């Protein structure tokens, strides 16, 4: 019961903070953008300008869903690359999200 209550609180908190519940929301095809994997404001309106990706994107659920038009994309390999530290930050693949240094 406690776990269910915590999950519900996290979900409601995410909804109230403008965080997207659908990991592909606003991403008709992540690779179709001229920027490729680099997010642009139109794709990431609710989170644009925020520098803490994990406030809305839980690491346990990140890279679980293929948001591209590549049907054979190996999401397990993508997760492993991210988890193994091949990329220092989310910005290494997805750009600066409008955050100024």
Contact map, one row per residue, 1 for C-alpha under 8 A:
11111000000000000000000000000000000000000000000000000000000000000000000000000000000000000000000000000
11111100000000000000000000000000000000000000000000000000000000000000000000000000000000000000000000000
11111110000000000000000000000000000000000000000000000000000000000000000000000000000000000000000000000
11111111000000000000000000000000000000000000000000000000000000000000000000000000000000000000000000000
11111111100000000000000000000000000000000000000000000000000000000000000000000000000000000000000000000
01111111110000000000000000000000000000000000000000000000000000000000000000000000000000000000000000000
00111111111000000000000000000000000000000000000000000000000000000000000000000000000000000000000000000
00011111111100000000000000000000000000000000000000000000000000000000000000000000000000000000000000000
00001111111110000000000000000000000000000000000000000000000000000000000000000000000000000000000000000
00000111111111000000000000000000000000000000000000000000000000000000000000000000000000000000000000000
00000011111111100000100000000000000000000000000000000000000000000000000000000000000000000000000000000
00000001111111110000000000000000000000000000000000000000000000000000000000000000000000000000000000000
00000000111111111000000000000000000000000000000000000000000000000000000000000000000000000000000000000
00000000011111111111100000000000000000000000000000000001000000000000000000000000000000000000000000000
00000000001111111111100000000000000000000000000000000000000000000000000000000000000000000000000000000
00000000000111111110000000000000000000000000000000000000000000000000000000000000000000000000000000000
00000000000011111110000000000000000000000000000000000000000000000000000000000000000000000000000000000
00000000000001111111000000000000000000000000011000000000000000000000000000000000000000000000000000000
00000000000001111111100000000000000000000000011000000001000000000000000000000000000000000000000000000
00000000000001100111111010000000000000000000010000000001000000000000000000000000000000000000000000000
00000000001001100011111010000000000000000000000000000000000000000000000000000000000000000000000000000
00000000000000000001111110000000000000000000000000000000000000000000000000000000000000000000000000000
00000000000000000001111110000000000000000000000000000000000001001010000000000000000000000000000000000
00000000000000000000011111110000000000000000000000000000000000001010000000000000000000000000000000000
00000000000000000001111111110000000000000000000000000000000000000000000000000000000000000000000000000
00000000000000000000000111110000000000000111000000000000000000000000000000000000000000000000000000000
00000000000000000000000111111100000000000010000000000000000000000010000000000000000000000000000000000
00000000000000000000000111111100000000000000000000000000000000000011000000000000000000000000000000000
00000000000000000000000000111111100000000000000000000000000000000011100000000000000000000000000000000
00000000000000000000000000111111100110000000000000000000000000000011100000000000000000000000000000000
00000000000000000000000000001111111110000000000000000000000000000001100000000000000000000000000000000
00000000000000000000000000001111110100000000000000000000000000000001100000000000000000000000000000000
00000000000000000000000000001111111110000000000000000000000000000000000000000000000000000000000000000
00000000000000000000000000000011111100000000000000000000000000000000000000000000000000000000000000000
00000000000000000000000000000010111111110000000000000000000000000000000000000000000000000000000000000
00000000000000000000000000000111111111100000000000000000000000000000000000000000000000000000000000000
00000000000000000000000000000110101111100000000000000000000000000000000000000000000000000000111000000
00000000000000000000000000000000001111110000000000000000000000000000000000000000000000000000111000000
00000000000000000000000000000000001111111011000000000000000000000000000000000000000000000000011110000
00000000000000000000000000000000001001111111000000000000000000000000000000000000000000000000000011000
00000000000000000000000000000000000000111111100100000000000000000000000000000000000000000000000011000
00000000000000000000000001000000000000011111100000000000000000000000000000000000000000000000000000000
00000000000000000000000001100000000000111111100000000000000000000000000000000000000000000000000000000
00000000000000000000000001000000000000111111111100000000000000000000000000000000000000000000000010000
00000000000000000000000000000000000000001111111100000000000000000000000000000000000000000000000000000
00000000000000000111000000000000000000000001111100000000000000000000000000000000000000000000000000000
00000000000000000110000000000000000000000001111111000000000000000000000000000000000000000000000010000
00000000000000000000000000000000000000001001111111000000000000000000000000000000000000000000000011100
00000000000000000000000000000000000000000000001111100000000000000000000000000000000000000000000011100
00000000000000000000000000000000000000000000001111111000000000000000000000000000000000000000000011100
00000000000000000000000000000000000000000000000011111000000000000000000000000000000000000000000110100
00000000000000000000000000000000000000000000000001111110000000000000000000000000000000000000000000000
00000000000000000000000000000000000000000000000001111111100000000000000000000000000000000100000000000
00000000000000000000000000000000000000000000000000011111111000000000000000000000000000000000000000000
00000000000000000000000000000000000000000000000000011111110000000000000000000000000000000000000000000
00000000000001000011000000000000000000000000000000001111110000000000000000000000000000000000000000000
00000000000000000000000000000000000000000000000000001111111011000000000000000000000000000000000000000
00000000000000000000000000000000000000000000000000000111111111000000000000000000000000000000000000000
00000000000000000000000000000000000000000000000000000100111111000000000000000000000000000000000000000
00000000000000000000000000000000000000000000000000000000011111000000000000000000000000000000000000000
00000000000000000000000000000000000000000000000000000000111111110000000000000000000000000000000000000
00000000000000000000001000000000000000000000000000000000111111111000000000000010000000000000000000000
00000000000000000000000000000000000000000000000000000000000011111100000000100110000000000000000000000
00000000000000000000000000000000000000000000000000000000000011111100000000110010000000000000000000000
00000000000000000000001100000000000000000000000000000000000001111110000000100000000000000000000000000
00000000000000000000000000000000000000000000000000000000000000111111011010100000000000000000000000000
00000000000000000000001100111100000000000000000000000000000000001111100000000000000000000000000000000
00000000000000000000000000011111000000000000000000000000000000000111111000000000000000000000000000000
00000000000000000000000000001111000000000000000000000000000000000011111000000000000000000000000000000
00000000000000000000000000000000000000000000000000000000000000000101111110000000000000000000000000000
00000000000000000000000000000000000000000000000000000000000000000101111110000000000000000000000000000
00000000000000000000000000000000000000000000000000000000000000000000011111000000000000000000000000000
00000000000000000000000000000000000000000000000000000000000000000100011111100000000000000000000000000
00000000000000000000000000000000000000000000000000000000000000000000000111111100000000000000000000000
00000000000000000000000000000000000000000000000000000000000000111100000011111110000000000000000000000
00000000000000000000000000000000000000000000000000000000000000010000000001111111000000000000000000000
00000000000000000000000000000000000000000000000000000000000000000000000001111111100000000000000000000
00000000000000000000000000000000000000000000000000000000000000100000000001111111110000000000000000000
00000000000000000000000000000000000000000000000000000000000001110000000000111111111000000000000000000
00000000000000000000000000000000000000000000000000000000000000000000000000011111111100000000000000000
00000000000000000000000000000000000000000000000000000000000000000000000000001111111111100000000000000
00000000000000000000000000000000000000000000000000000000000000000000000000000111111111100000000000000
00000000000000000000000000000000000000000000000000000000000000000000000000000011111111000000000000000
00000000000000000000000000000000000000000000000000000000000000000000000000000001111111000000000000000
00000000000000000000000000000000000000000000000000000000000000000000000000000000111111110000000000000
00000000000000000000000000000000000000000000000000000000000000000000000000000000111111110000000000000
00000000000000000000000000000000000000000000000000000000000000000000000000000000110011111101100000000
00000000000000000000000000000000000000000000000000000000000000000000000000000000000011111101000000000
00000000000000000000000000000000000000000000000000000000000000000000000000000000000000111111100000000
00000000000000000000000000000000000000000000000000001000000000000000000000000000000000111111111000000
00000000000000000000000000000000000000000000000000000000000000000000000000000000000000001111111110000
00000000000000000000000000000000000000000000000000000000000000000000000000000000000000111111111000000
00000000000000000000000000000000000011000000000000000000000000000000000000000000000000101111111000000
00000000000000000000000000000000000011100000000000000000000000000000000000000000000000000111111110000
00000000000000000000000000000000000011100000000000000000000000000000000000000000000000000111111110000
00000000000000000000000000000000000000100000000000100000000000000000000000000000000000000010011111110
00000000000000000000000000000000000000111001001111100000000000000000000000000000000000000010011111100
00000000000000000000000000000000000000011000000111000000000000000000000000000000000000000000000111110
00000000000000000000000000000000000000000000000111100000000000000000000000000000000000000000000111111
00000000000000000000000000000000000000000000000000000000000000000000000000000000000000000000000101111
00000000000000000000000000000000000000000000000000000000000000000000000000000000000000000000000000111
